[in-house]
Amino acid sequence: ILEIIKTYRNHNPQEVALKLSGKNLPLQMIVQQIEGWQKAKDKLPSWHSIGYIVFPVRLSIEQCSSETTAKYKAEIVRKGNIIDLTGGFGVDGYYFSKHCKSVTYIEQNEVLYEIAKHNFNILNARNVVCINGDGLAFLRQSKNSFDTIFIDPARRSESGKKVFQLADCEPNVTDNLAFLFEKSNQILIKTSPLLDIDKTIADLRFVKEVHIISVDNECKEVL
């Protein structure tokens, strides 16, 4: 299967699916890997060049940080123990691991968790602890505190509609702010480029810095 993916990874994924249909092969997985590899060429060039990286479904690739923005976030943190409450594909977690003493990566989607855990191993990120579960729930039962809490709230409602205000995202950071500060003195939040910055500063009350990240003249993240 790996050889098939390597052979066809520069081809149109849907054409590959048609070409290989009728054969006893996991077509959905093969197409997913080809699509992921192609998207990673510009978004995650270092990962793109490494064999055996496993890619998730298209939406997870589209929503994850790029290599450029993940490296920027890691430069902001740079030290200590960090917990990533919404780990996703693990891009941010990996680049945090290159600067921080330890990273606790948490992801509630089991498939995404298994993919990230595999990739951390391939990338030799030995200081990452992977946990499959709800980030806030884990934090509530944990006796540990952390130098930094990183959170990238999901910006889609239950109906799939895009949202961008923090109160509409999941988990709701504003409602859980007091609890989060019981576990860390520093919280880094990845938010939408559409965020109302003035309103968010008022809602969060303890904002020290706002970072607006643009890549190739396009705003990608507000931190």
Secondary structure in CASP SS format (residue, H / E / C, confidence):
PFRMAT SS
TARGET T0000
AUTHOR 0000-0000-0000
METHOD secondary structure of the structure
MODEL  1
I C 1.00
L H 1.00
E H 1.00
I H 1.00
I H 1.00
K H 1.00
T H 1.00
Y H 1.00
R C 1.00
N C 1.00
H C 1.00
N C 1.00
P H 1.00
Q H 1.00
E H 1.00
V H 1.00
A H 1.00
L H 1.00
K H 1.00
L H 1.00
S C 1.00
G C 1.00
K C 1.00
N C 1.00
L C 1.00
P C 1.00
L H 1.00
Q H 1.00
M H 1.00
I H 1.00
V H 1.00
Q H 1.00
Q H 1.00
I H 1.00
E H 1.00
G H 1.00
W H 1.00
Q H 1.00
K H 1.00
A H 1.00
K H 1.00
D H 1.00
K H 1.00
L C 1.00
P H 1.00
S H 1.00
W H 1.00
H H 1.00
S C 1.00
I C 1.00
G C 1.00
Y C 1.00
I C 1.00
V C 1.00
F C 1.00
P C 1.00
V C 1.00
R H 1.00
L H 1.00
S H 1.00
I H 1.00
E H 1.00
Q H 1.00
C C 1.00
S C 1.00
S C 1.00
E H 1.00
T H 1.00
T H 1.00
A H 1.00
K H 1.00
Y H 1.00
K H 1.00
A H 1.00
E H 1.00
I H 1.00
V H 1.00
R C 1.00
K C 1.00
G C 1.00
N E 1.00
I E 1.00
I E 1.00
D E 1.00
L C 1.00
T C 1.00
G C 1.00
G C 1.00
F C 1.00
G C 1.00
V H 1.00
D H 1.00
G H 1.00
Y H 1.00
Y H 1.00
F H 1.00
S H 1.00
K C 1.00
H C 1.00
C C 1.00
K C 1.00
S E 1.00
V E 1.00
T E 1.00
Y E 1.00
I E 1.00
E E 1.00
Q C 1.00
N C 1.00
E H 1.00
V H 1.00
L H 1.00
Y H 1.00
E H 1.00
I H 1.00
A H 1.00
K H 1.00
H H 1.00
N H 1.00
F H 1.00
N H 1.00
I H 1.00
L C 1.00
N C 1.00
A C 1.00
R C 1.00
N C 1.00
V E 1.00
V E 1.00
C E 1.00
I E 1.00
N E 1.00
G C 1.00
D C 1.00
G H 1.00
L H 1.00
A H 1.00
F H 1.00
L H 1.00
R H 1.00
Q H 1.00
S C 1.00
K C 1.00
N C 1.00
S C 1.00
F C 1.00
D C 1.00
T E 1.00
I E 1.00
F E 1.00
I E 1.00
D C 1.00
P C 1.00
A E 1.00
R C 1.00
R E 1.00
S C 1.00
E C 1.00
S C 1.00
G C 1.00
K C 1.00
K E 1.00
V C 1.00
F C 1.00
Q C 1.00
L H 1.00
A H 1.00
D H 1.00
C C 1.00
E E 1.00
P C 1.00
N C 1.00
V C 1.00
T C 1.00
D C 1.00
N C 1.00
L H 1.00
A H 1.00
F H 1.00
L H 1.00
F H 1.00
E H 1.00
K H 1.00
S C 1.00
N C 1.00
Q C 1.00
I E 1.00
L E 1.00
I E 1.00
K C 1.00
T E 1.00
S C 1.00
P C 1.00
L C 1.00
L C 1.00
D C 1.00
I H 1.00
D H 1.00
K H 1.00
T H 1.00
I H 1.00
A H 1.00
D H 1.00
L H 1.00
R C 1.00
F C 1.00
V C 1.00
K C 1.00
E C 1.00
V C 1.00
H C 1.00
I E 1.00
I E 1.00
S E 1.00
V E 1.00
D C 1.00
N C 1.00
E E 1.00
C E 1.00
K E 1.00
E E 1.00
V E 1.00
L C 1.00
END
